[in-house]
């Protein structure tokens, strides 16, 4: 995470020490009495009422907006989403057609399938598949080789997960290509394709379909959940408190592509919707937001993200700091298996935030308005 400036570091160390003493001594007792309210997340010795205000965050406030800016909702165009998927399907069809076009003018006489070659390809394919499964399990159960949760983990975790997202699926793809190709290539030869085309066509087909599937099915959802929970537990929160949390990531709209190279999210953590304020506890920062501080609640898609393929319109909070500057905080739902689940969870979170903003009496202390 970004380095904090001089005066902030000693203060944060004081908060952490105070919070550790608090959680060791009284967290369990107070949780039982107050029905696990997120207001347990008070940081003794900080601002008024013990809450960590927005001004203690480590990012620079963003664009200024007038206090009367109304919330806006810009739904993702269904036509744009359909065109994106159609473009990807068209690319696969193009390369398949190109492979077929490579066949010779006069097809060679069909050759009998080489049984030995087929068996070798199947065996090698199984080895790659098993290696991919083993790699996936290792990444999940070691939280991408992360073992110390007492310090912020997201800056290194997102880099390790970036490379894991390349190599682990690649092992699966190679295994499937070899296994499918062992049986499909001889069949394609009987239709007059050249040996080169018969070998490359299964690769293009499997690679294209697997990439489309991976854009919709989010195989690292359990890793996100595990990382957030273990990090927050290491900070003194309890399992009962985490049950009422919305697992989210934070990012800044308009950030450069260089900063979002490994992951769009700048931080990950949990969000609690309390009757009087929003409370966020994350890997690298924590803050609370009152209604007076929330200038506007906007919904907008991220054109540079794969969430466009799921039609996700992100919630963007426009928050005024004590100095009067406006910070934009874009929310990302985490720990969900599909883009469809992400879209529904984002819609539910947006509705819950709107209800909190407009009708505070509709929420009950300690009770999460929506799940997920």
N, C-alpha and C positions, 0 to 999 in steps of 0.2 A: 504494500500500500504506500501511498505518498508519505513522505516524511513530514512530521508535524513540526511547526515552528516553536522557537524557544520556550515561550511561556506556557504553551499548551501541554508539552510533554510532562513536566512535573505535576501539573494538575490532574492529568489523566492517570498517572501512576498513583496519585492519592485516591482517585475514585476507585481504581481497581483494587487497591489494598482495602479500602473501606467496604467495598462490595463483597470481597472475599470474607471479611470478618462478619459482615451482616449475614451472608448466605450460610456460613458455617454455624452461626449461633441461633438464628431465628427463622430462617426461610421455611423450614418444614412446619413449624408451629403456626406461623402466620398464614401459610398456604391452606392449612386445614381450616382455619377460622374464616378466611375470606374467600373460599371457593376458588382458589388458584387464580385470583385476579392478576392481570399483567401489571397492576399498579405495585406489585411486589418489586418490580424492576426499578426501584428508586435508587438513586446514587447518593448516599449520604455526603453532605458537605459540598454539594454543587449549588444549583440555582434554587430559587424559591420553590418550596414544596418538595425539594429533593429530586426533581426531574432534571434530566440532561437536556438542555435547550438546543435548538437547532444551531445556535452560534458556535457550539463546540465541535461541530463536524469538521472534517479535514479537507473538504472541497471548497473551491472558490465559488461564491454565489454567481448565478447565471443572469440571464437577460432581465432587465427591469420591465415591469408591467404596471399599468394603472391599478389601484386597489379595487376598482369596480369592474375589472375584466370578468365577463361572464364565462362560466364553464362551457366548453364546446365538445361536441362529439362528432368525429369524422370517421364513419364506418368504412371498413375496407371494401372497395368495389369488388363485387362478386365476379364481374366480368374480368377485372384485372387478375384475380386469383385464377380463374379458369384459363386465361391466356397464358399465364406462367406455367401451369401444368401442361397445357397443350404444347407449349414451346419445348418443354423437356421431353415429352413423348415424341414430338416431331424430330428432335435430334437423334433419339434412339432409332426411329424409323429410317432416318436418312443414312445413318451408318450401316444399318442392316441392309438397306438397298444397295449401298456402295459395295458391301461385301459380296452380295449376290451378283453385282455387275462385274466383279472380278473373275467370274467363271469363264473358262475358255470358250472360243467359238464352237469348237467341236469337242463335245464332252468325251472324256476318256472312258474306256470300258470299266464298268464297276469292278472294284477290287473286293475280295472277300475281307471282312474285318479281321484285323490282326488281334487274335485273342490275347496274346502276350502283352501287346501295347495297351489294350483296354484294361487288363488287370493291373498293370503298373500305374496307369493314370488313376484308377480307382483307389489304389493303396496310397499313393502320394496325396491324392485329394483328401482321403480320410485323415492323414497325418496333419495336413494344414487345418482341417476343420477342428480336430481335437486340440491342436495348438491354439487356435482362435478361442475355443471355449475355455481352455485353461487360462489364457491371457485375460479374458473377460472376467472370470471369477476372481483372479488375483487382483485386478484393478478395482473391482467392487469391494472385496473384503479387506483390502489394505487402504481403501480410500485413495487410490492412485499413488500408493507408496508414501502415504502421509501418516506419520506416527506421533507427532507432537502437536497437540491441539491447544496447548497453553498460549501459543502465539498465533497471530493472523496466518491463515493457510491459503487464502484465495489467490494471492499473487503468484505463488508457485503452483498451486493446484490447477489453475486454469491453463498454465503452460503444459503441465504434464498430461492433462486431459486432452489438450489439443493434439498432441502426438499420439496418445492412445487411441483417439478417434480416427487416426489415419491407419495405424498399423494393425489394430485388432480387427476392424472390419475387413481390412485387406486380406488377412489370413482366411477369413470366412469366404471372401469372394474367390480367392485362388482355389480354395478347396472345392467350392461349388462348381467353378469353371472346369476344373480337371475332372470332377465326377460326372458332370453333365456332358462335357465334351467327349469323354470316353465312349459314350453311347450315341451322342447326337452327331458327331463328326462323320463316322462311317455312314450314317443314314443320309446326311447331306451329300456325300459323295455319290450316292446312288441317284440323286436328282441332278447330277451334272455339274456340281460346283467344283472348283479347283481345290486341291488340298489346302492351299493357303486360306481360301475363303471358308472352307469347312472347319478349319481350326480357329479362325478369328471370329466367326459369327457367334458361337456360343459365348465367347468372352465379351463381345459387345452387348449381347442380350442380357447376360447375368449382371454385368457391370451397370448397365443402364437401369435395369429394374431394381437392383439392390440400392442404388443411389436414390431413386425415387422413394423406395420404401423407407430408407433411413432418414429422409427429410420429413416424413410423416410420423414414423415410429421413433421415439427418442430413447435410444438404448441406454443412455447414461442418466435416466431419471432416478434410479435407485442411488447412484453415486451422489447426485445433488442432495437428495434427502439425507443420506448418511453423513455427508460433509457438514451440512448445516446443523444437524442435531448434535453431532459429536463436538463441534466447535462451541455451540451454545451451552451444552452440558459442561464443557471444560471451563466455561465462564461462571458457573454456579447456578444455572437455571435447572429446573427439575423436569422429569419426563411429563408430569402432569401439566406443567405450564406450557410445554411444547405442543401438547395436544390441541390447545386453543389458538395456536399461531398459524398465520398464513405464511407459508414458505415462499419468499420472494427474493428477487435480485434487484439491484439498483443500477441505473446508468444515467448519463447526462445526455439529453438530446443535442444533436449537433456535434458530438465529439468526433475527432478525426479518426480516419480508418486505421492509422498507426496505433492508436490507443485501444482500439477494439479488435486488434488482429487476433489475439488468442481467444477472447470472449468479449461479448458486448457488455456484460455485467461488470461493474466496477466493484461491487460488493454483494454478498449474499447473506441472508439472515431470516429473521422472523418478524412479522408485523402483527401487532395486537390492536384491536379497535376497542378502546375504552370509552365510557360515556362522555368523558370530558376531553380526551386527547387521543391521538394516534401514537403508539410507542413502537419504535423499531430497535431491535437488538441485532447486530450483525457481526460479521467476522472482523471488520476493521473500524466500524463506527457505530454509534448509537445516538438516538435523539428522540424527542417527542414533539408533536405538532398539535397546537390547539386550533380551535375554529377561527379564532382571530388571525392566526398566522397563515391559515390556508386561504390564499387569495383566489385561486381558481382550481378547478378540477377538469382537466382536459383529457380527451381520448383521441389518439392518433396512431396510425400504423407506422412502423419503421421500415422504410423502403429498402434499407440496406441489410435487412435481417431475413432469415428463412421463415420467421413467423408470418411473413406476408403470405406464404403458401397455405397457412392455416386460417387466414382471414382475421388475425389477432389485431385488435385496436388497443394499444397499450394505454394504461392510465398514466397521466403525467400530472404530478402535483406541483402547483406553483405556490411556493412557500416564502413568506416574508420573514427575514431574520430580524434580530433586535436592532441592527444598524439600518434597516429599511431596504436592504438589497433583496432581490427576488432570486431564489434558487429553483430550478426546474429539476424534479426528481421523477424519472421514468421507472415504472414498476414492471417487473417480469415475474410471472408465475413459474415456480420451480418444482421439480420432483414429480412431473406428470409424464405419462407414457406416450401420449400422442398430441399432435397439434390441435386436434379437435378438443381434447381435454383442456389444453392451454387456453383455447378461445373461450370455452364455457367458464373456466375458473376466472379468467380475466373479467368476463361479463358480470359474474357473481360478485367479484371483489369491487368492481366499479359501482354496482348497485348498493352494496353494503356501505361504501364510502359516501355515496350520495345520501343514503338514509341517515348516516351519522352526521353529515353536514347540515341537513335540513330538518331532521326530527330527532334530536338527541334523546328524547324520552322513549323512543321506540327500541332502544338498545338496553339490555340488562347487563349490569356490571358482571364481568367475569364470564359471560356467555358469548362464544364466538358467533357472529351473525351468519357466516357461511363456512362450510368446510372446505379444506384444500388450499 
